[in-house]
Protein backbone atom coordinates (compact mmCIF):
# COMPACT_ATOMS: atom_id res chain seq x y z
CA UNK A 1 0.00 0.00 0.00
CA UNK A 2 1.44 3.34 -1.08
CA UNK A 3 0.99 6.38 1.15
CA UNK A 4 1.16 10.05 0.19
CA UNK A 5 3.99 11.90 1.95
CA UNK A 6 5.10 15.54 1.98
CA UNK A 7 8.69 16.64 1.43
CA UNK A 8 10.01 19.73 3.25
CA UNK A 9 13.22 21.66 2.61
CA UNK A 10 15.86 21.13 5.29
CA UNK A 11 17.12 24.74 5.01
CA UNK A 12 13.96 26.87 5.04
CA UNK A 13 11.45 24.19 6.22
CA UNK A 14 9.10 25.03 3.35
CA UNK A 15 6.88 22.13 2.21
CA UNK A 16 7.37 22.02 -1.54
CA UNK A 17 6.66 18.53 -2.86
CA UNK A 18 4.34 15.57 -2.37
CA UNK A 19 5.11 12.02 -3.45
CA UNK A 20 4.15 8.43 -2.64
CA UNK A 21 6.14 5.67 -1.01
CA UNK A 22 5.66 2.06 0.00
CA UNK A 23 6.00 1.88 3.79
CA UNK A 24 6.72 -1.85 3.76
CA UNK A 25 9.81 -1.60 1.57
CA UNK A 26 11.10 1.75 2.92
CA UNK A 27 10.15 2.14 6.59
CA UNK A 28 12.70 4.91 7.25
CA UNK A 29 12.17 8.57 6.32
CA UNK A 30 12.72 9.48 2.68
CA UNK A 31 15.28 12.16 1.76
CA UNK A 32 15.72 13.47 -1.78
CA UNK A 33 17.68 16.31 -3.34
CA UNK A 34 15.17 18.68 -4.99
CA UNK A 35 14.97 22.32 -6.09
CA UNK A 36 13.56 24.77 -3.53
CA UNK A 37 11.93 27.93 -4.93
CA UNK A 38 12.41 29.87 -1.70
CA UNK A 39 16.13 29.09 -1.41
CA UNK A 40 16.61 29.24 -5.21
CA UNK A 41 18.95 26.21 -5.14
CA UNK A 42 18.98 22.41 -4.89
CA UNK A 43 18.65 21.27 -1.26
CA UNK A 44 17.81 18.09 0.60
CA UNK A 45 14.10 17.55 1.21
CA UNK A 46 13.01 15.26 4.07
CA UNK A 47 9.75 13.46 4.61
CA UNK A 48 7.34 15.19 7.01
CA UNK A 49 3.89 14.42 8.35
N, CA, C and O atoms as a GROMACS GRO file, in nm:
protein
  196
    1UNK      N    1   0.083  -0.118   0.000
    1UNK     CA    2   0.000   0.000   0.000
    1UNK      C    3   0.088   0.125   0.000
    1UNK      O    4   0.176   0.140   0.085
    2UNK      N    5   0.064   0.213  -0.096
    2UNK     CA    6   0.144   0.334  -0.108
    2UNK      C    7   0.073   0.449  -0.036
    2UNK      O    8  -0.048   0.468  -0.049
    3UNK      N    9   0.152   0.524   0.041
    3UNK     CA   10   0.099   0.638   0.115
    3UNK      C   11   0.154   0.768   0.059
    3UNK      O   12   0.268   0.773   0.012
    4UNK      N   13   0.073   0.873   0.064
    4UNK     CA   14   0.116   1.005   0.019
    4UNK      C   15   0.196   1.071   0.131
    4UNK      O   16   0.150   1.076   0.245
    5UNK      N   17   0.315   1.122   0.097
    5UNK     CA   18   0.399   1.190   0.195
    5UNK      C   19   0.434   1.329   0.142
    5UNK      O   20   0.426   1.355   0.022
    6UNK      N   21   0.471   1.418   0.233
    6UNK     CA   22   0.510   1.554   0.198
    6UNK      C   23   0.659   1.572   0.223
    6UNK      O   24   0.711   1.526   0.324
    7UNK      N   25   0.726   1.637   0.130
    7UNK     CA   26   0.869   1.664   0.143
    7UNK      C   27   0.891   1.811   0.177
    7UNK      O   28   0.836   1.899   0.111
    8UNK      N   29   0.972   1.837   0.281
    8UNK     CA   30   1.002   1.973   0.325
    8UNK      C   31   1.150   2.000   0.311
    8UNK      O   32   1.233   1.912   0.333
    9UNK      N   33   1.183   2.123   0.275
    9UNK     CA   34   1.322   2.166   0.261
    9UNK      C   35   1.390   2.166   0.397
    9UNK      O   36   1.330   2.207   0.497
   10UNK      N   37   1.514   2.118   0.402
   10UNK     CA   38   1.586   2.113   0.529
   10UNK      C   39   1.642   2.250   0.567
   10UNK      O   40   1.672   2.273   0.684
   11UNK      N   41   1.659   2.342   0.471
   11UNK     CA   42   1.712   2.474   0.500
   11UNK      C   43   1.604   2.570   0.550
   11UNK      O   44   1.616   2.627   0.658
   12UNK      N   45   1.498   2.588   0.470
   12UNK     CA   46   1.396   2.687   0.504
   12UNK      C   47   1.268   2.625   0.562
   12UNK      O   48   1.177   2.698   0.601
   13UNK      N   49   1.260   2.493   0.568
   13UNK     CA   50   1.145   2.419   0.622
   13UNK      C   51   1.015   2.440   0.544
   13UNK      O   52   0.906   2.416   0.596
   14UNK      N   53   1.027   2.483   0.420
   14UNK     CA   54   0.910   2.503   0.335
   14UNK      C   55   0.868   2.368   0.274
   14UNK      O   56   0.953   2.293   0.227
   15UNK      N   57   0.739   2.339   0.276
   15UNK     CA   58   0.688   2.213   0.221
   15UNK      C   59   0.657   2.231   0.074
   15UNK      O   60   0.558   2.294   0.037
   16UNK      N   61   0.744   2.176  -0.011
   16UNK     CA   62   0.738   2.202  -0.154
   16UNK      C   63   0.677   2.090  -0.236
   16UNK      O   64   0.608   2.117  -0.334
   17UNK      N   65   0.701   1.966  -0.200
   17UNK     CA   66   0.666   1.854  -0.286
   17UNK      C   67   0.583   1.750  -0.211
   17UNK      O   68   0.592   1.737  -0.089
   18UNK      N   69   0.502   1.675  -0.288
   18UNK     CA   70   0.434   1.557  -0.237
   18UNK      C   71   0.470   1.441  -0.328
   18UNK      O   72   0.488   1.458  -0.449
   19UNK      N   73   0.479   1.322  -0.269
   19UNK     CA   74   0.511   1.202  -0.345
   19UNK      C   75   0.450   1.083  -0.271
   19UNK      O   76   0.390   1.098  -0.165
   20UNK      N   77   0.465   0.965  -0.328
   20UNK     CA   78   0.415   0.843  -0.264
   20UNK      C   79   0.531   0.751  -0.234
   20UNK      O   80   0.634   0.754  -0.302
   21UNK      N   81   0.513   0.668  -0.131
   21UNK     CA   82   0.614   0.567  -0.101
   21UNK      C   83   0.547   0.445  -0.042
   21UNK      O   84   0.438   0.453   0.016
   22UNK      N   85   0.613   0.331  -0.056
   22UNK     CA   86   0.566   0.206   0.000
   22UNK      C   87   0.629   0.191   0.138
   22UNK      O   88   0.751   0.180   0.149
   23UNK      N   89   0.548   0.192   0.242
   23UNK     CA   90   0.600   0.188   0.379
   23UNK      C   91   0.657   0.051   0.417
   23UNK      O   92   0.735   0.041   0.512
   24UNK      N   93   0.618  -0.053   0.345
   24UNK     CA   94   0.672  -0.185   0.376
   24UNK      C   95   0.816  -0.200   0.329
   24UNK      O   96   0.899  -0.259   0.398
   25UNK      N   97   0.846  -0.145   0.211
   25UNK     CA   98   0.981  -0.160   0.157
   25UNK      C   99   1.076  -0.053   0.207
   25UNK      O  100   1.197  -0.078   0.217
   26UNK      N  101   1.025   0.066   0.240
   26UNK     CA  102   1.110   0.175   0.292
   26UNK      C  103   1.048   0.230   0.420
   26UNK      O  104   0.976   0.330   0.416
   27UNK      N  105   1.075   0.168   0.533
   27UNK     CA  106   1.015   0.214   0.659
   27UNK      C  107   1.079   0.342   0.714
   27UNK      O  108   1.016   0.414   0.791
   28UNK      N  109   1.205   0.371   0.674
   28UNK     CA  110   1.270   0.491   0.725
   28UNK      C  111   1.224   0.614   0.646
   28UNK      O  112   1.158   0.602   0.543
   29UNK      N  113   1.260   0.734   0.695
   29UNK     CA  114   1.217   0.857   0.632
   29UNK      C  115   1.291   0.880   0.500
   29UNK      O  116   1.412   0.856   0.490
   30UNK      N  117   1.218   0.925   0.401
   30UNK     CA  118   1.272   0.948   0.268
   30UNK      C  119   1.342   1.084   0.263
   30UNK      O  120   1.293   1.181   0.321
   31UNK      N  121   1.456   1.090   0.194
   31UNK     CA  122   1.528   1.216   0.176
   31UNK      C  123   1.578   1.224   0.033
   31UNK      O  124   1.655   1.139  -0.012
   32UNK      N  125   1.535   1.328  -0.038
   32UNK     CA  126   1.572   1.347  -0.178
   32UNK      C  127   1.629   1.486  -0.198
   32UNK      O  128   1.599   1.578  -0.123
   33UNK      N  129   1.713   1.501  -0.300
   33UNK     CA  130   1.768   1.631  -0.334
   33UNK      C  131   1.679   1.693  -0.443
   33UNK      O  132   1.672   1.642  -0.555
   34UNK      N  133   1.611   1.803  -0.408
   34UNK     CA  134   1.516   1.868  -0.499
   34UNK      C  135   1.544   2.018  -0.502
   34UNK      O  136   1.620   2.070  -0.420
   35UNK      N  137   1.482   2.087  -0.597
   35UNK     CA  138   1.497   2.232  -0.609
   35UNK      C  139   1.396   2.302  -0.520
   35UNK      O  140   1.277   2.270  -0.523
   36UNK      N  141   1.443   2.399  -0.441
   36UNK     CA  142   1.356   2.477  -0.353
   36UNK      C  143   1.342   2.617  -0.413
   36UNK      O  144   1.441   2.685  -0.438
   37UNK      N  145   1.217   2.661  -0.436
   37UNK     CA  146   1.193   2.793  -0.493
   37UNK      C  147   1.227   2.905  -0.396
   37UNK      O  148   1.268   3.013  -0.439
   38UNK      N  149   1.210   2.883  -0.268
   38UNK     CA  150   1.241   2.987  -0.170
   38UNK      C  151   1.392   3.008  -0.157
   38UNK      O  152   1.438   3.122  -0.151
   39UNK      N  153   1.467   2.900  -0.153
   39UNK     CA  154   1.613   2.909  -0.141
   39UNK      C  155   1.680   2.936  -0.275
   39UNK      O  156   1.794   2.983  -0.280
   40UNK      N  157   1.609   2.908  -0.386
   40UNK     CA  158   1.661   2.924  -0.521
   40UNK      C  159   1.784   2.838  -0.548
   40UNK      O  160   1.876   2.879  -0.619
   41UNK      N  161   1.785   2.715  -0.490
   41UNK     CA  162   1.895   2.621  -0.514
   41UNK      C  163   1.847   2.480  -0.484
   41UNK      O  164   1.738   2.462  -0.430
   42UNK      N  165   1.928   2.380  -0.519
   42UNK     CA  166   1.898   2.241  -0.489
   42UNK      C  167   1.937   2.212  -0.344
   42UNK      O  168   2.050   2.236  -0.304
   43UNK      N  169   1.841   2.160  -0.266
   43UNK     CA  170   1.865   2.127  -0.126
   43UNK      C  171   1.805   1.990  -0.097
   43UNK      O  172   1.729   1.937  -0.177
   44UNK      N  173   1.840   1.934   0.017
   44UNK     CA  174   1.781   1.809   0.060
   44UNK      C  175   1.640   1.835   0.112
   44UNK      O  176   1.616   1.933   0.184
   45UNK      N  177   1.548   1.747   0.076
   45UNK     CA  178   1.410   1.755   0.121
   45UNK      C  179   1.380   1.627   0.197
   45UNK      O  180   1.399   1.518   0.145
   46UNK      N  181   1.333   1.640   0.322
   46UNK     CA  182   1.301   1.526   0.407
   46UNK      C  183   1.151   1.505   0.417
   46UNK      O  184   1.071   1.598   0.402
   47UNK      N  185   1.115   1.382   0.443
   47UNK     CA  186   0.975   1.346   0.461
   47UNK      C  187   0.921   1.406   0.591
   47UNK      O  188   0.985   1.398   0.696
   48UNK      N  189   0.802   1.466   0.584
   48UNK     CA  190   0.734   1.519   0.701
   48UNK      C  191   0.594   1.461   0.711
   48UNK      O  192   0.550   1.388   0.622
   49UNK      N  193   0.526   1.492   0.818
   49UNK     CA  194   0.389   1.442   0.835
   49UNK      C  195   0.290   1.523   0.757
   49UNK      O  196   0.171   1.494   0.759
   0.00000   0.00000   0.00000
